[in-house]
Amino acid sequence: MDLSRLPKGSWNGTFRNHVLLLENFLSPLSSKPEGEICVYLAGLVARRLDETYSNACLSFILEDPSEIDGIVRSHQPYIGQNAPIVTISKINAEFLSFALAVKGDQAWRSLEILAPKKLFSLASVFSYRCGNAALGNIFGIFSTELDLLLNILGAYLRYIEENPDRFPPATLSENVSERFSEEINERNEYKERNPGAEESVPYDAQVEPSRILGGWNLPN
């Protein structure tokens, strides 16, 4: 894939266009990820194609993904101490995921994908511990559904590489507005119907990080 053919620029400026073009790209499909997952995926693309943002993230990139084990084990589980784990895990997961999508489906992918899956899982756990259930849910879905999401990401990147004139999108698919207007924030809806009720705790919020660590037997 020729990354030079992909649209560059500040991710704040390209993000919205990626959201809309990704929706156009996915519109023929009868089944697709939820809106918030597609929005995050579009943001991932925009961030990775922003050279200034990517360069600023380099100080957070781990030479070996297994280094996250030591960072997690040495951190203090208090308010304010969980956010750095989310940041490091998220950035490394995004970089690895983007690299895999660019490479395409190769023989080693089933093993290489384990690293970003673990990192997204850790980002999910510690997002819940930070009190950010929305991000915790998104990262949890990326961890469990990363194979599918990488296929979508790779196909979308090839699409904009082969059709540079379609970015930014001149038209929108008919179902874009309807799709996003129908996205339901189930958590808030539940709270409105049941004020004061205790919400069930998502599985990822209950996982001990030690259960995710280890097992980094990845190909060189």
N, C-alpha and C positions, 0 to 999 in steps of 0.2 A: 504494500500500500504506500502511495506517495503522499506523505503527510503535508507536503508543501502545497498540495491542491485543496486542502481542507481550509475552511474559513478561520482566520485568526482574529485576534483583537481582544479587548478587555471582556472578560466573561460576563461582567455586568451589562455590557452592551449587546452581547450575542446570545445570552441565555434565553430570552423570550423567543427569539427566532428559532432556536433549537427546539424549544418546547413545541412551537407551532408546526415546524417542519417534521419533527418526529411524529406528531399526531397525523399529519398528512401521510407520512410513510406507512404508518400502522393502520390507517383507515380501512384498507381492504380486508383486514383480518377480522374474523368474527369473535375471536378470543384474544385479548391482549391484557397486559398488566394494568392494575388500577392507576388512576390518574396521578396520584402522588408518587408512585414508583416511576412513571414515565417522566414526571417533572424532575425527579432527582436524577434520573438517567441523563436527561438533557443537560442538567447542571453539571454532571460529571464530564460530559463531552466539552461543554463550554469552558470549564475550569482547566481541563487538560490541554485545550488548544490555545489557552491564554499563556503565552510564554513568560510574561512577567509573574503571573501567579505561580506557574510551575517552578520557575527558578526560585521564588521565595519559599517554596515548599521543600527544596532540596535538603535543607538542614534537618528536616524531620524524617527523611528517607532512611530506612534501616539497611545496612549492608546485607544483613541476613534476616529474613522475617522472624526467625526464631528468637531474635534479640528481644522481641516484645515480651517473652516469658519473664526475663529478668526485670524488665520495667514494671510489669504487673505485680510481680512478687515483692518488689521493694517499695511500692507506693503505699501511702497511708489512706485507708478507706474512709475518708471524711469528706464533707462538703467542700468543694473546691479542689480536691485531690483527684477526683474521677474524670474531670473534663480533659486533662492532658492525655489520659489514656484514650479517650474518644478521638481526640485530634490526631494523635499518632497512628492509631489503628485505622481510622477513616482515610487519611491521606495515603498511607501505604497500600491499603486495600484498593483505592481508586487507581493509583499508579499501576499496580500489578494487573488489575482488571483491564484497564485500557491497553496495556502492552499485550495481553493475551488476545484481546479483540482484534488488535492490529495484525497480530501474527496469524490469526485464523485457527481453524480446527486442525491441530497437529497431533502426532502420536503421543507426545508427553502431556498434552493439555489436561487429561484426566487427573494427573498428579500435580501439575503446576497450579491448577485451580484450587487446590486444597489450602494454599497459603492465603489468598484473598478471602476465601470462605471463612477461615478461622479469624482473620482480622475483622471482617464485618461482624462476626458473631461477638467478638470482644467489644467492638464499638456499640453493638446493640445492648449488651449487658450493662456497660458503664453509662450509656445514655439513660437507661432506666434508673440507674443509681443516682444520676444527676437530676432526675425528675423530669426528663424530656422523653415522655412516652411516645410522642409522634416520631421522633428520630429513632428511638429504640425499635419501633415497629418496622420502619423502613429498612434499617440496617439488618434486622432479623430476616426480612424477606429477601434482601440481597444475599444473605448468607445461605439460605436454603434453596433459593431459586437462581443462583448465579449462573448455572449452565445455560438456562433459557435466556437470561438477561444478557449474557455475553454473546449469544447468537444474534439477539436483536441489536446489540451495540455494534457488533462487527458488520452486520448487514446494513445498518444505518450509515456507518462510516464509509462503506464502499459506495452507498447510494449518493452521498454528498460529494465523494471523490469523483464519481462518474457523471454527476449532474451539478457542477458548480453554479450553473445559472439559476438553479432552484433555491439558492440561499442568498438573501432571505426569501421566504415564500411570498409569492405574489397573490396567491389565493389560498383559501383554507378549505379543508374538507367539510362537508355539510354537517357532520356529526360532532365537530370539535366543541362548539358551544354547548350543545346538548350533553355531551359526555362529561364536561367539567361541571356543568350546572347540576348534574345528577349525582356527582360525587358526594357521598354522605360521610360526615364526620361522626362515626358511630359512637365514639366516646362521649362527645358533647351532647349528642342526641339522647344517649342513655341517661346522662346526668340531668338533662332537662326534664325527662320523664320521671326520674327517680331521685329527686333532690335529697342529698344526705346519704344515699345508699352507698355501700362499699362496693367498689368495682373489683372484678376478678383480676388477679395479677397475671400478666402474660408470662408464658413459660420462660422466655429469655430473661425476664426480670428476676427469676428465681434461681437461675443457674449460677453455681459457684465457678468463678473464673478458672480455678484449678482443674476443672473438668474439661476445659477447652485447651489448656496449655499442653505443650509436648506434642510428639508425633509429627515433627517437621521433617519427615524423611522425603525430601523433595529432590528432583533431578538437578544436576549441576547445569 
